[in-house]
Amino acid sequence: MMKVRSLFLCLFGGLLGLVGCTVKRMPEGSLVRVELTRSGTMAGYEWYGCAEPDSTGVFVLRAMKESYGPLFQKQLSHETMNQFRQIIEDEKMFKYKESYRPKMEVLDGWGWSFRAKFSDGSSISSHGSNASPKGDGLARIQGLMAELIQDGIQVEFPEEEN
């Protein structure tokens, strides 16, 4: 009976390997970096936000307050980084595909990218052009960044027009 059971488990495991069935799970480590960009038809990012540790280990958010605007900066707590991690978990962003594209060709439009890194060495990376995943994960990450940066200090000035 034990040999039959072992043989069955071995065959089942091999079958799963052939099918390529992988279960994506939420990383175990704490969130150490989260970045979200959105691009439009103009040069540069329409919107950019990134929270990561600076050279001293303090978490810093650098983000835009408005489309194509300058960058602002604000220090963040570990608790705030946990809020981002909770959004990733609640919205199952760890299950995002690597790339999203519409079924039909679009010659003009928008794009986005999302990256997250964790203390256990794992990471999530996803991007899209004129298509995005289901759910509100991207909007919630951008919304939290936009809310947090409102009292940040400006660190990059827009280019002067001639």
Helices and strands as residue ranges (DSSP letters): H 2-19, E 31-39, E 45-53, E 59-64, E 71-76, H 78-90, G 93-95, E 99-100, E 111-118, E 123-129, H 137-149, E 153-154
